[in-house]
Amino acid sequence: MKQQKFFGIILIFCVLVTLAGCASTSTFDGSRVKNEDSYQLDIKTMNCTDTHTLELEQGDTLKIQFETENGNLSMKITAPDGTELYQGDGTVKEFTVEAPMDGAYPIVVVGQKAKGSIHIDVERVPEAVELEGTQELVAVTLTVDDLVGPWHLAEDEKDNSTAIEAIPGAMEFGSSMEITSDGHISWYIGADGGTGTYSLSGDILSADMTNDFDESSMKMEFTAEKTDDGTFLYTEYKGLLLCWSQGEGETGKGGDDEAELGYPGADVVELVNLRGDTTTVYKLADGTYMDRIERCFTYNGTDTWTDEDGVEWNAAAK
């Protein structure tokens, strides 16, 4: 019995000595950095436990470099709800851990005759940036009915002005776009443009089109945006970001809505004659029409046109 008590006292003494050793700085030889954005241990010798707590927000990422050179070195990272996010010995030397929720994340490092390094840096989720200006963007939920009708290039848009100056015929013939309820879309800027069909998903209008000039295929996407000033469609074309605004707008240099509305007929029409020839014509500010090869057409009403050679053309069936 006395021997058992003696060995019990010796055991308690050894545990106390061990705990006292871990609490002593003599069991850690190296450098430590602990702050709100990092936890770094460069260890020459470690024979104790070290801890640090990081306050994280959901989506923050811990970028970790962990290397064990000698002895045993282990680390455990726990989420605020007690979930274990990582526990290991540095077998994988570089990895990341993403915070699943807001709160305090305890990190516990245990060394036994260890040499190595642990570097943990916090990569914060970027804060939302408030848009300048007074216009409030509205979440776009569009239907086809919201888009049907004529569109024009918005004024005071830098890339729109560049397109008007760079695309042949744009200054003379202007620009226009038409979206119909039966899934068709057509647009032109001077001598450039296309016709085709579209589909709508959320705020994205996707169009499969044919270039009117060289008949090449074009896939275009228009992104809708609603502001206090109306609805706009943005698309990239030839390296330019074009902005289309709902309504007739100006269609040529010096043209205006009132002058154009005085003439009947659609802005853009695909025509066919009795021989099966087809062409696309565009209404000018004086009410006449012209196609890509600069043939002039006169609108006769009831979907018929006559070209400069007296040949009659009809609107092609869609």
C-alpha positions as a Markdown table, in Angstrom:
| # | Residue | x | y | z |
|---|---|---|---|---|
| 1 | Met | 0.0 | 0.0 | 0.0 |
| 2 | Lys | 2.8 | 2.4 | 0.9 |
| 3 | Gln | 4.5 | 1.6 | -2.4 |
| 4 | Gln | 1.3 | 2.4 | -4.3 |
| 5 | Lys | 1.0 | 5.8 | -2.6 |
| 6 | Phe | 4.7 | 6.5 | -3.2 |
| 7 | Phe | 4.4 | 5.7 | -7.0 |
| 8 | Gly | 1.2 | 7.9 | -7.1 |
| 9 | Ile | 3.0 | 10.8 | -5.6 |
| 10 | Ile | 5.9 | 10.4 | -8.1 |
| 11 | Leu | 3.4 | 10.2 | -11.0 |
| 12 | Ile | 1.6 | 13.4 | -9.9 |
| 13 | Phe | 5.0 | 15.1 | -9.5 |
| 14 | Cys | 6.0 | 14.2 | -13.0 |
| 15 | Val | 2.7 | 15.5 | -14.5 |
| 16 | Leu | 3.2 | 18.8 | -12.6 |
| 17 | Val | 6.7 | 19.1 | -13.9 |
| 18 | Thr | 5.6 | 18.4 | -17.5 |
| 19 | Leu | 2.8 | 21.0 | -17.3 |
| 20 | Ala | 5.1 | 23.6 | -15.7 |
| 21 | Gly | 7.5 | 22.9 | -18.6 |
| 22 | Cys | 4.9 | 23.6 | -21.2 |
| 23 | Ala | 4.0 | 26.8 | -19.5 |
| 24 | Ser | 7.6 | 27.9 | -19.5 |
| 25 | Thr | 9.0 | 29.8 | -22.4 |
| 26 | Ser | 12.1 | 27.6 | -22.2 |
| 27 | Thr | 10.1 | 24.8 | -24.0 |
| 28 | Phe | 9.6 | 27.1 | -27.1 |
| 29 | Asp | 12.7 | 28.3 | -29.0 |
| 30 | Gly | 11.9 | 30.3 | -32.1 |
| 31 | Ser | 9.7 | 33.3 | -33.1 |
| 32 | Arg | 5.9 | 33.8 | -32.9 |
| 33 | Val | 3.6 | 36.3 | -34.5 |
| 34 | Lys | 0.0 | 36.6 | -33.4 |
| 35 | Asn | -2.5 | 39.3 | -34.7 |
| 36 | Glu | -5.9 | 39.6 | -36.2 |
| 37 | Asp | -4.7 | 38.7 | -39.7 |
| 38 | Ser | -2.0 | 36.1 | -39.1 |
| 39 | Tyr | -0.5 | 33.4 | -36.9 |
| 40 | Gln | 3.1 | 32.5 | -37.5 |
| 41 | Leu | 5.4 | 30.1 | -35.8 |
| 42 | Asp | 9.0 | 29.6 | -36.8 |
| 43 | Ile | 10.1 | 26.8 | -34.5 |
| 44 | Lys | 13.7 | 25.8 | -33.6 |
| 45 | Thr | 12.5 | 23.7 | -30.6 |
| 46 | Met | 8.9 | 23.2 | -29.3 |
| 47 | Asn | 7.8 | 20.8 | -26.6 |
| 48 | Cys | 4.5 | 22.3 | -25.5 |
| 49 | Thr | 1.1 | 23.6 | -26.7 |
| 50 | Asp | 0.5 | 27.0 | -28.3 |
| 51 | Thr | -2.8 | 28.6 | -29.2 |
| 52 | His | -4.3 | 31.5 | -31.1 |
| 53 | Thr | -7.8 | 32.6 | -32.0 |
| 54 | Leu | -8.8 | 34.4 | -35.3 |
| 55 | Glu | -12.1 | 36.3 | -35.8 |
| 56 | Leu | -13.3 | 35.4 | -39.2 |
| 57 | Glu | -16.3 | 36.1 | -41.4 |
| 58 | Gln | -18.0 | 33.6 | -43.6 |
| 59 | Gly | -16.0 | 33.2 | -46.8 |
| 60 | Asp | -12.7 | 34.4 | -45.3 |
| 61 | Thr | -9.8 | 32.1 | -46.3 |
| 62 | Leu | -6.9 | 30.9 | -44.2 |
| 63 | Lys | -3.8 | 30.4 | -46.4 |
| 64 | Ile | -1.6 | 27.9 | -44.6 |
| 65 | Gln | 2.0 | 26.8 | -45.0 |
| 66 | Phe | 2.9 | 24.0 | -42.6 |
| 67 | Glu | 6.2 | 22.1 | -42.5 |
| 68 | Thr | 7.5 | 19.6 | -39.9 |
| 69 | Glu | 11.3 | 19.2 | -40.0 |
| 70 | Asn | 11.9 | 17.1 | -36.8 |
| 71 | Gly | 9.9 | 15.6 | -34.0 |
| 72 | Asn | 6.1 | 15.7 | -33.9 |
| 73 | Leu | 4.2 | 18.9 | -34.8 |
| 74 | Ser | 0.4 | 18.9 | -35.1 |
| 75 | Met | -2.3 | 21.5 | -35.6 |
| 76 | Lys | -6.1 | 21.7 | -35.2 |
| 77 | Ile | -8.5 | 24.4 | -36.4 |
| 78 | Thr | -12.0 | 24.5 | -35.1 |
| 79 | Ala | -15.1 | 26.4 | -36.3 |
| 80 | Pro | -17.2 | 28.4 | -33.9 |
| 81 | Asp | -19.8 | 25.6 | -33.7 |
| 82 | Gly | -17.2 | 23.1 | -32.7 |
| 83 | Thr | -16.8 | 21.5 | -36.2 |
| 84 | Glu | -13.2 | 20.4 | -36.8 |
| 85 | Leu | -12.0 | 22.1 | -40.1 |
| 86 | Tyr | -8.5 | 20.7 | -40.0 |
| 87 | Gln | -6.3 | 18.4 | -38.0 |
| 88 | Gly | -2.9 | 17.2 | -39.3 |
| 89 | Asp | 0.8 | 17.1 | -39.0 |
| 90 | Gly | 1.9 | 19.1 | -42.0 |
| 91 | Thr | 2.0 | 16.2 | -44.5 |
| 92 | Val | 0.4 | 18.6 | -46.9 |
| 93 | Lys | 2.6 | 21.6 | -46.8 |
| 94 | Glu | 0.4 | 24.3 | -48.5 |
| 95 | Phe | -3.4 | 24.4 | -48.3 |
| 96 | Thr | -6.3 | 26.7 | -47.6 |
| 97 | Val | -9.3 | 26.5 | -45.1 |
| 98 | Glu | -12.4 | 28.5 | -45.8 |
| 99 | Ala | -14.5 | 29.9 | -42.9 |
| 100 | Pro | -18.1 | 28.5 | -43.1 |
| 101 | Met | -19.5 | 31.1 | -40.7 |
| 102 | Asp | -18.8 | 34.3 | -38.8 |
| 103 | Gly | -17.1 | 33.9 | -35.4 |
| 104 | Ala | -14.0 | 32.9 | -33.4 |
| 105 | Tyr | -11.8 | 30.1 | -34.8 |
| 106 | Pro | -9.4 | 28.5 | -32.2 |
| 107 | Ile | -6.1 | 27.2 | -33.5 |
| 108 | Val | -4.2 | 24.7 | -31.3 |
| 109 | Val | -0.6 | 23.7 | -32.1 |
| 110 | Val | 1.1 | 20.8 | -30.2 |
| 111 | Gly | 4.9 | 20.2 | -30.5 |
| 112 | Gln | 6.9 | 17.3 | -29.1 |
| 113 | Lys | 10.6 | 17.8 | -29.7 |
| 114 | Ala | 9.5 | 19.6 | -32.8 |
| 115 | Lys | 11.2 | 21.7 | -35.4 |
| 116 | Gly | 9.4 | 23.4 | -38.2 |
| 117 | Ser | 7.1 | 26.2 | -39.2 |
| 118 | Ile | 3.5 | 27.2 | -39.4 |
| 119 | His | 2.4 | 30.3 | -41.3 |
| 120 | Ile | -1.3 | 31.2 | -41.4 |
| 121 | Asp | -2.5 | 34.4 | -43.2 |
| 122 | Val | -6.1 | 35.5 | -43.4 |
| 123 | Glu | -7.5 | 36.5 | -46.8 |
| 124 | Arg | -10.6 | 38.5 | -46.1 |
| 125 | Val | -13.7 | 38.6 | -48.3 |
| 126 | Pro | -13.8 | 41.9 | -50.2 |
| 127 | Glu | -16.3 | 44.4 | -48.8 |
| 128 | Ala | -19.2 | 45.4 | -51.1 |
| 129 | Val | -18.5 | 48.6 | -52.9 |
| 130 | Glu | -21.4 | 51.1 | -53.0 |
| 131 | Leu | -22.0 | 52.4 | -56.5 |
| 132 | Glu | -21.5 | 56.1 | -57.0 |
| 133 | Gly | -24.4 | 58.3 | -58.1 |
| 134 | Thr | -28.0 | 58.5 | -57.2 |
| 135 | Gln | -29.4 | 55.9 | -59.7 |
| 136 | Glu | -30.5 | 52.7 | -58.1 |
| 137 | Leu | -30.0 | 49.5 | -60.0 |
| 138 | Val | -33.1 | 47.2 | -59.9 |
| 139 | Ala | -32.9 | 43.5 | -60.0 |
| 140 | Val | -33.9 | 42.6 | -63.6 |
| 141 | Thr | -36.7 | 40.1 | -64.2 |
| 142 | Leu | -37.6 | 40.4 | -67.8 |
| 143 | Thr | -40.3 | 39.0 | -70.1 |
| 144 | Val | -40.3 | 39.2 | -73.8 |
| 145 | Asp | -43.0 | 41.9 | -73.6 |
| 146 | Asp | -40.5 | 44.1 | -71.8 |
| 147 | Leu | -38.1 | 44.0 | -74.8 |
| 148 | Val | -40.4 | 44.1 | -77.8 |
| 149 | Gly | -40.1 | 47.2 | -80.0 |
| 150 | Pro | -37.5 | 49.5 | -81.4 |
| 151 | Trp | -34.1 | 50.3 | -79.7 |
| 152 | His | -31.5 | 52.9 | -80.5 |
| 153 | Leu | -27.9 | 53.6 | -79.4 |
| 154 | Ala | -28.0 | 55.6 | -76.2 |
| 155 | Glu | -26.6 | 59.1 | -76.3 |
| 156 | Asp | -23.5 | 60.2 | -74.4 |
| 157 | Glu | -22.0 | 56.6 | -74.3 |
| 158 | Lys | -18.3 | 56.7 | -75.2 |
| 159 | Asp | -18.2 | 53.4 | -77.1 |
| 160 | Asn | -21.4 | 54.3 | -79.0 |
| 161 | Ser | -19.8 | 57.4 | -80.3 |
| 162 | Thr | -16.7 | 55.4 | -81.4 |
| 163 | Ala | -18.9 | 53.0 | -83.2 |
| 164 | Ile | -20.8 | 55.7 | -85.1 |
| 165 | Glu | -17.4 | 57.2 | -86.2 |
| 166 | Ala | -15.7 | 53.9 | -87.0 |
| 167 | Ile | -18.4 | 51.8 | -88.8 |
| 168 | Pro | -18.9 | 52.8 | -92.5 |
| 169 | Gly | -22.2 | 54.5 | -93.2 |
| 170 | Ala | -23.1 | 55.0 | -89.5 |
| 171 | Met | -23.0 | 58.8 | -89.7 |
| 172 | Glu | -25.3 | 58.8 | -92.8 |
| 173 | Phe | -27.6 | 55.9 | -92.1 |
| 174 | Gly | -27.7 | 55.9 | -88.3 |
| 175 | Ser | -28.5 | 52.9 | -86.2 |
| 176 | Ser | -31.5 | 50.9 | -85.0 |
| 177 | Met | -32.5 | 47.6 | -83.4 |
| 178 | Glu | -35.8 | 45.8 | -83.5 |
| 179 | Ile | -37.0 | 43.0 | -81.2 |
| 180 | Thr | -40.2 | 41.2 | -82.0 |
| 181 | Ser | -42.6 | 39.1 | -79.9 |
| 182 | Asp | -42.1 | 36.0 | -82.1 |
| 183 | Gly | -38.4 | 35.6 | -81.2 |
| 184 | His | -36.7 | 37.6 | -84.0 |
| 185 | Ile | -34.1 | 40.4 | -83.6 |
| 186 | Ser | -32.4 | 42.6 | -86.1 |
| 187 | Trp | -30.0 | 45.6 | -85.8 |
| 188 | Tyr | -27.8 | 47.8 | -87.9 |
| 189 | Ile | -25.2 | 50.5 | -87.4 |
| 190 | Gly | -24.6 | 52.0 | -90.8 |
| 191 | Ala | -23.4 | 49.3 | -93.1 |
| 192 | Asp | -23.0 | 46.8 | -90.3 |
| 193 | Gly | -25.6 | 44.7 | -88.7 |
| 194 | Gly | -27.4 | 41.3 | -88.5 |
| 195 | Thr | -30.7 | 39.5 | -88.2 |
| 196 | Gly | -31.7 | 36.3 | -86.4 |
| 197 | Thr | -33.5 | 34.8 | -83.4 |
| 198 | Tyr | -33.1 | 35.2 | -79.7 |
| 199 | Ser | -33.9 | 33.5 | -76.4 |
| 200 | Leu | -34.3 | 35.2 | -73.0 |
| 201 | Ser | -33.0 | 33.9 | -69.6 |
| 202 | Gly | -33.1 | 36.2 | -66.6 |
| 203 | Asp | -31.4 | 39.4 | -67.7 |
| 204 | Ile | -29.5 | 37.9 | -70.6 |
| 205 | Leu | -30.8 | 37.9 | -74.2 |
| 206 | Ser | -28.8 | 35.4 | -76.3 |
| 207 | Ala | -29.1 | 35.9 | -80.1 |
| 208 | Asp | -28.0 | 33.6 | -83.0 |
| 209 | Met | -27.6 | 36.0 | -85.9 |
| 210 | Thr | -26.4 | 36.2 | -89.5 |
| 211 | Asn | -24.3 | 39.2 | -90.6 |
| 212 | Asp | -26.3 | 41.1 | -93.3 |
| 213 | Phe | -23.2 | 42.0 | -95.2 |
| 214 | Asp | -21.1 | 38.8 | -95.5 |
| 215 | Glu | -23.7 | 36.3 | -94.2 |
| 216 | Ser | -21.3 | 35.1 | -91.5 |
| 217 | Ser | -22.8 | 33.6 | -88.3 |
| 218 | Met | -22.7 | 35.8 | -85.1 |
| 219 | Lys | -23.6 | 34.8 | -81.5 |
| 220 | Met | -24.3 | 37.9 | -79.4 |
| 221 | Glu | -25.4 | 38.4 | -75.8 |
| 222 | Phe | -27.2 | 41.4 | -74.6 |
| 223 | Thr | -27.3 | 42.1 | -70.8 |
| 224 | Ala | -30.3 | 44.1 | -69.6 |
| 225 | Glu | -30.1 | 46.7 | -66.9 |
| 226 | Lys | -32.9 | 48.8 | -65.4 |
| 227 | Thr | -32.3 | 52.2 | -63.9 |
| 228 | Asp | -34.5 | 55.2 | -63.0 |
| 229 | Asp | -33.9 | 56.3 | -66.6 |
| 230 | Gly | -35.3 | 53.2 | -68.3 |
| 231 | Thr | -34.1 | 49.8 | -69.6 |
| 232 | Phe | -30.8 | 49.3 | -71.4 |
| 233 | Leu | -29.2 | 46.4 | -73.3 |
| 234 | Tyr | -25.4 | 46.1 | -73.3 |
| 235 | Thr | -23.4 | 44.0 | -75.8 |
| 236 | Glu | -19.8 | 43.8 | -76.9 |
| 237 | Tyr | -19.2 | 44.2 | -80.6 |
| 238 | Lys | -15.8 | 44.5 | -82.3 |
| 239 | Gly | -14.1 | 45.4 | -79.0 |
| 240 | Leu | -16.7 | 48.0 | -78.1 |
| 241 | Leu | -19.3 | 48.0 | -75.3 |
| 242 | Leu | -22.5 | 49.2 | -77.0 |
| 243 | Cys | -25.5 | 50.4 | -75.0 |
| 244 | Trp | -28.9 | 50.2 | -76.6 |
| 245 | Ser | -31.9 | 52.2 | -75.2 |
| 246 | Gln | -35.5 | 51.5 | -75.7 |
| 247 | Gly | -37.4 | 53.7 | -78.2 |
| 248 | Glu | -36.8 | 55.1 | -81.7 |
| 249 | Gly | -34.1 | 57.6 | -81.0 |
| 250 | Glu | -32.1 | 59.3 | -83.7 |
| 251 | Thr | -31.3 | 57.2 | -86.8 |
| 252 | Gly | -28.9 | 59.4 | -88.6 |
| 253 | Lys | -26.7 | 62.5 | -88.5 |
| 254 | Gly | -29.0 | 65.2 | -87.5 |
| 255 | Gly | -32.1 | 63.0 | -87.7 |
| 256 | Asp | -34.9 | 63.1 | -85.1 |
| 257 | Asp | -37.9 | 61.1 | -84.0 |
| 258 | Glu | -40.5 | 63.5 | -85.3 |
| 259 | Ala | -39.1 | 63.6 | -88.9 |
| 260 | Glu | -38.9 | 59.8 | -89.1 |
| 261 | Leu | -42.3 | 59.1 | -87.6 |
| 262 | Gly | -43.9 | 61.1 | -90.4 |
| 263 | Tyr | -43.1 | 58.2 | -92.9 |
| 264 | Pro | -44.7 | 54.8 | -92.8 |
| 265 | Gly | -42.9 | 51.5 | -92.9 |
| 266 | Ala | -40.6 | 49.6 | -90.5 |
| 267 | Asp | -37.0 | 50.8 | -89.9 |
| 268 | Val | -35.4 | 47.5 | -91.1 |
| 269 | Val | -37.0 | 45.1 | -93.5 |
| 270 | Glu | -35.8 | 42.0 | -95.3 |
| 271 | Leu | -37.1 | 42.0 | -98.9 |
| 272 | Val | -37.5 | 39.3 | -101.6 |
| 273 | Asn | -38.4 | 39.7 | -105.3 |
| 274 | Leu | -40.1 | 37.4 | -107.7 |
| 275 | Arg | -36.7 | 35.9 | -108.8 |
| 276 | Gly | -36.0 | 34.9 | -105.2 |
| 277 | Asp | -33.3 | 37.6 | -104.6 |
| 278 | Thr | -33.2 | 38.9 | -101.0 |
| 279 | Thr | -31.8 | 42.0 | -99.4 |
| 280 | Thr | -32.2 | 44.0 | -96.2 |
| 281 | Val | -33.2 | 47.6 | -96.4 |
| 282 | Tyr | -33.0 | 50.5 | -93.9 |
| 283 | Lys | -35.3 | 53.5 | -93.7 |
| 284 | Leu | -33.5 | 56.8 | -94.0 |
| 285 | Ala | -34.5 | 60.1 | -92.4 |
| 286 | Asp | -36.4 | 61.2 | -95.6 |
| 287 | Gly | -38.6 | 58.0 | -95.6 |
| 288 | Thr | -36.9 | 56.3 | -98.4 |
| 289 | Tyr | -35.0 | 53.0 | -98.0 |
| 290 | Met | -31.5 | 51.8 | -98.9 |
| 291 | Asp | -29.7 | 48.5 | -98.8 |
| 292 | Arg | -26.0 | 47.5 | -98.2 |
| 293 | Ile | -25.0 | 48.1 | -101.8 |
| 294 | Glu | -26.7 | 51.5 | -101.8 |
| 295 | Arg | -29.7 | 50.7 | -103.9 |
| 296 | Cys | -32.6 | 53.0 | -103.3 |
| 297 | Phe | -36.1 | 51.7 | -102.5 |
| 298 | Thr | -39.5 | 53.4 | -102.3 |
| 299 | Tyr | -42.1 | 52.0 | -99.9 |
| 300 | Asn | -45.5 | 51.5 | -101.7 |
| 301 | Gly | -47.5 | 50.5 | -98.6 |
| 302 | Thr | -49.0 | 47.1 | -97.9 |
| 303 | Asp | -45.5 | 45.6 | -97.5 |
| 304 | Thr | -44.2 | 46.3 | -101.1 |
| 305 | Trp | -41.2 | 48.2 | -102.2 |
| 306 | Thr | -39.9 | 49.3 | -105.6 |
| 307 | Asp | -36.2 | 49.6 | -106.3 |
| 308 | Glu | -34.5 | 52.2 | -108.5 |
| 309 | Asp | -34.7 | 49.9 | -111.5 |
| 310 | Gly | -38.5 | 49.6 | -111.1 |
| 311 | Val | -38.4 | 46.0 | -109.7 |
| 312 | Glu | -41.0 | 45.3 | -107.0 |
| 313 | Trp | -40.0 | 43.6 | -103.8 |
| 314 | Asn | -42.1 | 42.2 | -100.9 |
| 315 | Ala | -41.4 | 41.8 | -97.2 |
| 316 | Ala | -39.9 | 38.4 | -96.7 |
| 317 | Ala | -41.9 | 36.0 | -94.6 |
| 318 | Lys | -40.3 | 35.3 | -91.1 |
